[in-house]
Every structure is written in structure tokens, then in C-alpha cells.
């Protein structure tokens, strides 16, 4: 049960997707979807933002693993 609750990205990631055009465009490209779709995923805080390709992208951008996932339980 705990693992399911951890499958959300942090507010920092959501904010970056919604407010940093280059970041959201590159993430969309990596995921093979449109930028607007990525922004929609962020607005819903979709679990799809925790896919391997997305997490790898966040890490490449210098975001620490501890900053990627929502720590709320």
C-alpha cells in the first residue's frame, strides 16, 4: 500500500512542468507525447509522470531523487 501512495511526483516537478516551457517540451519529447498532454498529466499529478523515462529525465536535469517523489504518506 505504501508504494502506491509514493507514486506521485512532487510539487516541485509539477511546478517545473507547468511553468518551464523548455522542460515540459523536452519531457514530452522523451515520453513521445505532446507538450499539452504532459501539462495535463501534471495538473492531474498522474502516475505516468513517474515512468522510468520521466524519472531518468528529471535526474538528468539535476533534480535529486528525493525531490522527485511526493513524500506525503
N, C-alpha and C positions, 0 to 999 in steps of 0.2 A: 504494500500500500504506500509506503513512504516514497518509493521510487517514482510512482505515478505523480505524486504531488511535486516532485522535484523537476518534472518535465516541462517547465515553463522557463522562458528567458527572463532576465532581469529587466527592470525599468530602464536601466542604462542602455541595453540593447534596443529596446522598443523606441526609446527617445532618439537614438542614433539612426535607426531605420526611418523614422518619421521626419527627422529634421536634417539629415545629411544626405543630400541628393546623390553624391558620388558613391557613398557607402551602400545605399539601397539599390542603386543601379548595378553595382558590381555584385552584390549579393543575389539579385535577381538573375543576372547572367550565370552565376555559379550554379544556381538552382534550376536554371532552364525555364524560368517563368518571367512574366512581365513585371516591371517595377511596381505598377499599381497593385498587382497581386501580392507582392512582398509587403507593401504597406497595409493591405487588408489583413494579411496574416499577423502583422504587428498590432493592429488595432484590436484584433481578437485574441492576441497573445497565444497564437496557435502552437501546438506541439510541433508542427512542421518546421518551426524556427530552431528546433533542437536537432534536426537531422545532421548526420555526420558532416556533409558538405558545408552546412551552415556553421557548425561549431569550428570546423577547420578554418573557415574564412575568418571568423572572429579572432581566433588565435593568431592567424597570420597578420591581422591588423593590430596586434599588440594588446588585445584585451585578455586579461588573465582569466583562467578557467573559473576562479572564484567570483569573478564579476559577470560571468555569462549567465549563470543559472540563478533563478529566484530562490532565496534561502528560506522563504516562509514555509512553515510546516503545517 
